[in-house]
Amino acid sequence: MKEKHLSIRVPDNEMRILDKYVKKTKRTKTDLVREWIRSLEKMTDGS
């Protein structure tokens, strides 16, 4: 599978939220974003 690169900009307060969650769950930001994207697929399967 060919991978694509994604770059986003977020406000400081949202980055702090993400950093806090990353530390709490011991997961990477990439892992969390990939999981979120997969959850979107589940939400759109019925459409």
Buried (B, 14 or more C-beta within 10 A) or exposed (E): EEEEEEEEEEEEEEEEEBEEEBEEEEEEEEEBEEEEEEEEEEEEEEE
